[in-house]
């Protein structure tokens, strides 16, 4: 600034009304002259991952006050994919990432703040805030909202997907259903499995945007409130030292995050969010980079839903720092973080302060050790990561499969296509017994430009709870799947149907072949008969001449998103 002072103090010299308006909120003369810090949360009654953030914001305020700053709390609450599931509300999920990011940007730039703390826990709010953090030319850091307490017998919220179907079919009593409802979400925090919420918290920390150890901290403990308090102190230090994430983040940070993602067996939605976050600073993250890193990095922890442990126990085992410690000789330890120190220096400090031993000590309550949960590279859960990118004449730009919970018998799959233009129709047939073995169920026109790219969790869970089919039926879509998805599901098929990708011209009884080991996904037959690649190409070209795409009703917001959305391989952000 021309006056050589902070942003907040410079703007006071050109807009005196701002002082008066702040005075109307009990700011006194001393407050006006202090460093001004925005604390932007997604606090609200939307779901357990956001309901507790008001208390964390109060702790962050104390940290700012302790450092002689003046905090101000804003909020833009988020939606819950679990609540949006099975109705049209899911179409808003990915679009909400963009709208929230814009609102966080507005909050930070329309008012004269010197630095910002962003606070969130879940699927779209974490990437939305990370996108904004890298868009802003100011000191920022992220506070992760932590992990929910696991229920009895490590129960987590995903149990209700199957329980609900069993109740509807008369296989479960109302009392049994209520038991699961009362006990699967026993505290605030993100759901207890490595879905998108937990994955993106871990990505925030792995990227160096959150304080070391913060991701998935048990939300029902004072450990998490101490992280929020520390964040208040850290942001004022970062303002004084001009630690601006946009200016120091590099491709090294993102490669570190991809390695941690592979070791966690993280959500496929990271293949949307990390590229969108990286675009904010001109860094490209390709799908093939996920695939390549998953070939090299083993899965080190067996997390629900496809694995064994809930995320709160993973945090007691050391969380992201434990994973990074095990990958230490592969990571870029010189990548900078919001602490003003490198990844390597952060790990050294955690070791020196006894942090690992402190959090590990809680596992004695469960008669476990950290090694029971976080494995070594020499003795991993799986020798390779769960994510594979498939290509072929059905997905020339790629498709994504997560192998967690997928029966190996279906890795080499040939099936007859059943094609649906909506998830609702597919679920109805699946639950109605109209889909038999060796079927390739396709749900199309659900990509970013089709329906806004909703999750297909309702379909995947219905199939998972049908053991008579889950070993011989695979799901395919140009939409996406939940981070909680289990079983044979291929998403992010690109080009998507609405952009004229081959999936748009697929017909019932075409023959599909998927070879996971070869990373291929192809149409190998037409109308029940084998066909050569040339014959398939000619048939698709002919069908293209007569195919009429469905018209999907949309509100103005969804129309805007679908019109401007980039392809899923580019993160499905807005092309503006």
ChimeraX attribute file (.defattr): number of C-alpha atoms within 10 A of each C-alpha:
attribute: neighborCount
match mode: 1-to-1
recipient: residues
	/A:1	9
	/A:2	5
	/A:3	9
	/A:4	8
	/A:5	10
	/A:6	18
	/A:7	18
	/A:8	19
	/A:9	20
	/A:10	15
	/A:11	17
	/A:12	16
	/A:13	11
	/A:14	9
	/A:15	10
	/A:16	10
	/A:17	10
	/A:18	15
	/A:19	18
	/A:20	13
	/A:21	11
	/A:22	14
	/A:23	14
	/A:24	9
	/A:25	8
	/A:26	9
	/A:27	14
	/A:28	13
	/A:29	11
	/A:30	8
	/A:31	18
	/A:32	19
	/A:33	14
	/A:34	17
	/A:35	23
	/A:36	26
	/A:37	28
	/A:38	24
	/A:39	28
	/A:40	24
	/A:41	28
	/A:42	29
	/A:43	25
	/A:44	18
	/A:45	13
	/A:46	14
	/A:47	20
	/A:48	23
	/A:49	30
	/A:50	26
	/A:51	18
	/A:52	22
	/A:53	28
	/A:54	18
	/A:55	13
	/A:56	23
	/A:57	28
	/A:58	19
	/A:59	21
	/A:60	29
	/A:61	26
	/A:62	21
	/A:63	25
	/A:64	28
	/A:65	20
	/A:66	14
	/A:67	16
	/A:68	15
	/A:69	22
	/A:70	23
	/A:71	25
	/A:72	15
	/A:73	17
	/A:74	17
	/A:75	19
	/A:76	16
	/A:77	19
	/A:78	26
	/A:79	24
	/A:80	20
	/A:81	24
	/A:82	17
	/A:83	12
	/A:84	16
	/A:85	17
	/A:86	17
	/A:87	11
	/A:88	13
	/A:89	14
	/A:90	22
	/A:91	22
	/A:92	20
	/A:93	22
	/A:94	24
	/A:95	24
	/A:96	20
	/A:97	22
	/A:98	23
	/A:99	16
	/A:100	24
	/A:101	23
	/A:102	16
	/A:103	17
	/A:104	24
	/A:105	18
	/A:106	12
	/A:107	19
	/A:108	24
	/A:109	14
	/A:110	8
	/A:111	14
	/A:112	19
	/A:113	24
	/A:114	26
	/A:115	28
	/A:116	28
	/A:117	28
	/A:118	29
	/A:119	27
	/A:120	30
	/A:121	33
	/A:122	30
	/A:123	30
	/A:124	26
	/A:125	29
	/A:126	32
	/A:127	29
	/A:128	26
	/A:129	30
	/A:130	27
	/A:131	26
	/A:132	25
	/A:133	28
	/A:134	24
	/A:135	17
	/A:136	20
	/A:137	15
	/A:138	23
	/A:139	27
	/A:140	31
	/A:141	32
	/A:142	30
	/A:143	32
	/A:144	36
	/A:145	36
	/A:146	34
	/A:147	33
	/A:148	28
	/A:149	27
	/A:150	24
	/A:151	18
	/A:152	11
	/A:153	6
	/A:154	16
	/A:155	22
	/A:156	24
	/A:157	22
	/A:158	20
	/A:159	14
	/A:160	18
	/A:161	17
	/A:162	16
	/A:163	20
	/A:164	18
	/A:165	16
	/A:166	15
	/A:167	16
	/A:168	11
	/A:169	10
	/A:170	10
	/A:171	11
	/A:172	14
	/A:173	13
	/A:174	12
	/A:175	10
	/A:176	11
	/A:177	15
	/A:178	12
	/A:179	11
	/A:180	19
	/A:181	16
	/A:182	10
	/A:183	16
	/A:184	22
	/A:185	21
	/A:186	18
	/A:187	20
	/A:188	21
	/A:189	31
	/A:190	33
	/A:191	31
	/A:192	31
	/A:193	30
	/A:194	28
	/A:195	27
	/A:196	28
	/A:197	36
	/A:198	28
	/A:199	27
	/A:200	31
	/A:201	32
	/A:202	28
	/A:203	30
	/A:204	25
	/A:205	25
	/A:206	29
	/A:207	27
	/A:208	28
	/A:209	26
	/A:210	28
	/A:211	23
	/A:212	22
	/A:213	26
	/A:214	26
	/A:215	31
	/A:216	32
	/A:217	29
	/A:218	27
	/A:219	24
	/A:220	18
	/A:221	11
	/A:222	11
	/A:223	15
	/A:224	24
	/A:225	23
	/A:226	16
	/A:227	24
	/A:228	30
	/A:229	22
	/A:230	18
	/A:231	29
	/A:232	30
	/A:233	20
	/A:234	23
	/A:235	30
	/A:236	28
	/A:237	17
	/A:238	21
	/A:239	20
	/A:240	14
	/A:241	11
	/A:242	17
	/A:243	23
	/A:244	22
	/A:245	25
	/A:246	18
	/A:247	14
	/A:248	15
	/A:249	21
	/A:250	17
	/A:251	17
	/A:252	16
	/A:253	24
	/A:254	24
	/A:255	20
	/A:256	23
	/A:257	24
	/A:258	27
	/A:259	25
	/A:260	30
	/A:261	29
	/A:262	24
	/A:263	33
	/A:264	25
	/A:265	31
	/A:266	31
	/A:267	27
	/A:268	28
	/A:269	25
	/A:270	24
	/A:271	24
	/A:272	23
	/A:273	28
	/A:274	25
	/A:275	23
	/A:276	28
	/A:277	25
	/A:278	22
	/A:279	18
	/A:280	17
	/A:281	18
	/A:282	12
	/A:283	15
	/A:284	16
	/A:285	23
	/A:286	14
	/A:287	23
	/A:288	14
	/A:289	14
	/A:290	23
	/A:291	20
	/A:292	15
	/A:293	21
	/A:294	25
	/A:295	16
	/A:296	14
	/A:297	24
	/A:298	27
	/A:299	29
	/A:300	28
	/A:301	24
	/A:302	25
	/A:303	24
	/A:304	23
	/A:305	23
	/A:306	18
	/A:307	16
	/A:308	13
	/A:309	21
	/A:310	25
	/A:311	31
	/A:312	25
	/A:313	27
	/A:314	27
	/A:315	27
	/A:316	23
	/A:317	27
	/A:318	24
	/A:319	28
	/A:320	25
	/A:321	27
	/A:322	21
	/A:323	24
	/A:324	23
	/A:325	17
	/A:326	17
	/A:327	20
	/A:328	16
	/A:329	9
	/A:330	12
	/A:331	20
	/A:332	18
	/A:333	18
	/A:334	13
	/A:335	22
	/A:336	24
	/A:337	26
	/A:338	27
	/A:339	21
	/A:340	19
	/A:341	14
	/A:342	17
	/A:343	26
	/A:344	17
	/A:345	17
	/A:346	21
	/A:347	20
	/A:348	12
	/A:349	12
	/A:350	15
	/A:351	14
	/A:352	10
	/A:353	10
	/A:354	10
	/A:355	15
	/A:356	19
	/A:357	15
	/A:358	12
	/A:359	19
	/A:360	20
	/A:361	14
	/A:362	17
	/A:363	18
	/A:364	10
	/A:365	8
	/A:366	8
	/A:367	8
	/A:368	15
	/A:369	16
	/A:370	23
	/A:371	12
	/A:372	14
	/A:373	24
	/A:374	25
	/A:375	21
	/A:376	17
	/A:377	17
	/A:378	9
	/A:379	11
	/A:380	17
	/A:381	20
	/A:382	17
	/A:383	17
	/A:384	19
	/A:385	28
	/A:386	26
	/A:387	25
	/A:388	28
	/A:389	27
	/A:390	28
	/A:391	21
	/A:392	16
	/A:393	18
	/A:394	25
	/A:395	24
	/A:396	17
	/A:397	20
	/A:398	24
	/A:399	27
	/A:400	29
	/A:401	23
	/A:402	24
	/A:403	22
	/A:404	23
	/A:405	16
	/A:406	20
	/A:407	13
	/A:408	12
	/A:409	9
	/A:410	19
	/A:411	18
	/A:412	14
	/A:413	20
	/A:414	22
	/A:415	23
	/A:416	25
	/A:417	26
	/A:418	19
	/A:419	23
	/A:420	20
	/A:421	19
	/A:422	17
	/A:423	23
	/A:424	17
	/A:425	12
	/A:426	22
	/A:427	22
	/A:428	14
	/A:429	12
	/A:430	18
	/A:431	15
	/A:432	9
	/A:433	9
	/A:434	10
	/A:435	18
	/A:436	13
	/A:437	14
	/A:438	19
	/A:439	21
	/A:440	28
	/A:441	23
	/A:442	25
	/A:443	27
	/A:444	25
	/A:445	30
	/A:446	27
	/A:447	30
	/A:448	33
	/A:449	25
	/A:450	27
	/A:451	25
	/A:452	28
	/A:453	28
	/A:454	27
	/A:455	29
	/A:456	27
	/A:457	23
	/A:458	21
	/A:459	23
	/A:460	23
	/A:461	23
	/A:462	18
	/A:463	25
	/A:464	21
	/A:465	17
	/A:466	13
	/A:467	9
	/A:468	12
	/A:469	17
	/A:470	23
	/A:471	20
	/A:472	19
	/A:473	24
	/A:474	27
	/A:475	22
	/A:476	25
	/A:477	31
	/A:478	31
	/A:479	28
	/A:480	28
	/A:481	29
	/A:482	22
	/A:483	24
	/A:484	23
	/A:485	28
	/A:486	24
	/A:487	24
	/A:488	26
	/A:489	25
	/A:490	26
	/A:491	26
	/A:492	30
	/A:493	32
	/A:494	26
	/A:495	23
	/A:496	27
	/A:497	26
	/A:498	20
	/A:499	16
	/A:500	15
	/A:501	22
	/A:502	22
	/A:503	27
	/A:504	25
	/A:505	22
	/A:506	26
	/A:507	18
	/A:508	16
	/A:509	18
	/A:510	22
	/A:511	24
	/A:512	23
	/A:513	19
	/A:514	24
	/A:515	16
	/A:516	18
	/A:517	10
	/A:518	13
	/A:519	19
	/A:520	21
	/A:521	25
	/A:522	20
	/A:523	27
	/A:524	22
	/A:525	21
	/A:526	22
	/A:527	14
	/A:528	15
	/A:529	11
	/A:530	15
	/A:531	17
	/A:532	12
	/A:533	14
	/A:534	9
	/A:535	14
	/A:536	19
	/A:537	14
	/A:538	12
	/A:539	15
	/A:540	20
	/A:541	13
	/A:542	12
	/A:543	15
	/A:544	16
	/A:545	9
	/A:546	9
	/A:547	12
	/A:548	10
	/A:549	14
	/A:550	11
	/A:551	9
	/A:552	12
	/A:553	9
	/A:554	15
	/A:555	9
	/A:556	9
	/A:557	13
	/A:558	20
	/A:559	17
	/A:560	15
	/A:561	26
	/A:562	22
	/A:563	15
	/A:564	16
	/A:565	24
	/A:566	18
	/A:567	21
	/A:568	30
	/A:569	21
	/A:570	22
	/A:571	24
	/A:572	26
	/A:573	23
	/A:574	18
	/A:575	11
	/A:576	6
